[in-house]
């Protein structure tokens, strides 16, 4: 992974939809040629409208705008916005609509979960933040405190890798659509276009930093898909954890690590590294909430500190190690992200960036976190234990049906 890191980047940390949307809308409004956006959720509610309006404005002035949203996160656009996008010239697609049986079909667990945007081939955005207002949740309505999440704005070599990945996926969607219409020749041409857009072919391209800003940071875009890059994000985490000497902080929304990452964290703690996990403390989904708690025991026994975030929903997927290595992205440390979904993380090796992210995580731990007491965890009620085990067993069974081991 270290060999993938290239210098020549400017990486800016963005916390929450307020900072992210402001930067994203500004970049879209300045676009002159092309905007490509992928997101799991596209919610045209509250501040999410700002992003939709910016995309509409860009298309109306002749910018080519491509938007892909996931069919589980976004079952459909409203009729109003479907019409407005079409009228403006926004090309938009919903990836893998669920249909009547929804997620009961195992193949539909393979989702588009990455949040990635490239504007004019010069600036990229990547992280865990959907097009979704911080104070709005599709399942729970208005939140009393903002969702805790991060993204990054990047200029430099990895932007071209991100652009290639977006182009490649768009053409694959086009090919699938054409095949269903029966035009095999056109589908073959679309797949040929996708192949020409292999993101690996663009790594190492000349950086394009923002005017007047330094571009020295080492960074890399790490993608996870179901074809060539199945284990890249997991490997990046494991390598960084394995090389840690002093301190590991991981903030992760849906935390159910497999054997390899669990062992890496335990071995790090055993050799004297301080390991802290900031995890989701509020109940959101049965599987996510209960299955995660099955792995708490062996981590706490190893001396790993677990802090639960309960003031709002924690949606971050970030980490800082030894004050210089950091990652911000869409990938949780759970089987859906690491084994099935398309994900995108940016890995950064830079002291200033890492310190900035760590300071925000430390603040959340100290002011908004609740530490899990090993004794309290060990003495939790029988009903709680049974629910935790049931969720964990069901998760393993569903993975088995999907042909995955974890």
C-alpha positions, 0 to 999 in steps of 0.5 A: 500500500505504501508504494501506491502513495503518490506525492503532489496532493492537496487534501482538505478534511471536511466534516459533516454535510455542511462543510462537504456540501459547501465545498461540493456545490462551490466546485460544481458551480465552477465546473466548465466541462464535466461533473461525475457523482456517485452516492449511495443515498441521494436525498433531495431534502433540506440541504441535499437540495443544494447539491441537486440544484448545483447539478441542475445549474451545471447541466443547464449551462452545458456541463456534462453531468453524470449521477449514479445512485444506489437502488437500496440507498435511493429507491427512486428520485421524486417525479419532480427531480426526475423531470428537472434532471432530465430537462436540464440534461443531467444523465442519471442512473439508479444502480441495481434497483431492489424490485419486489423481493428487495435484499432477500435475493443474495446477489442484491447485497452487492451495492454501490456504497462509495461516495465519489465525485470528480469535477472537471477532472481536477478535483475529487471528493471522497468519503462517507457522506451521502447526499443527505442532510446532517439533521435528516434521516430517511428512517428516523426523521429529524435528528437532534444532533448532526450525523458524525461523518467525514469526506475529503476534497483532493487535488493531485494524481489520484483525481485521475484515478477517481475519474477513470473509476467513475467513467468505467462504472458508468460505461458498465452500467450502459453496457448492462442496460444495452444488453437488456435491450438486446443490442449486443454490438452496442453493449460490446462497445460500451464494455470496450469503453469501460476497459479503456478507463481502467483506473490503474492505468492513470496512477502516477499522472501529473498532479493538478493542484489548486492554484496557489496552494501547496501540493506535497501530501502523499495520498492514494485512492483505494477502491474495492469492487467485486472484480480486480480489487476485492481486498484492497481496503482491508489490506490497507487497514491491516498493513497500517495496523500491523506497522503501528507503533504507538496509537490507533484510532478507528471511527467506524459506523458498522463495525464487525471485523473479520478474523484478520483485522480482529487479530491485527488489532489484538496483536497491536494492543498486545505489543503496547499500541494504544487502540481506541475504537469509536463505534456506533452507540445508537440503535439503527439496524438490528443486525448492525447493532447486535452483531457488532457487540459479539466481537466486543469481548475479545477486543476488550480482553486484549486491552482495546478501548471501545467508545460508543457514540450516542449523541447522534448517528455515527456514520464515519469510516475513518482512522488515524495511526501513529499521527501520520497515516489516515484514511477517510472513505465509505468502507465500514469494517464489516462484511458488507463493505469489505466483501460485497459493496463497491467502496472508495477510501482515500489513504493519506500519509501526512502529519498535518492532515492526520493531526487535524482528523485525530483532534476531531476524533479525540474531541468526539471521544472525550465530549460525546463518547461513552466508554464500554466498561469490560465488567459491564459488558461481561455482565450484560443481561441474558436477553442482550446476549441472545440477541447479539448471538442471534444477529451474529449467526444470521450474518454468518449464514447470509454470508455463507449463502452469498458464497463468502467466508469472513 
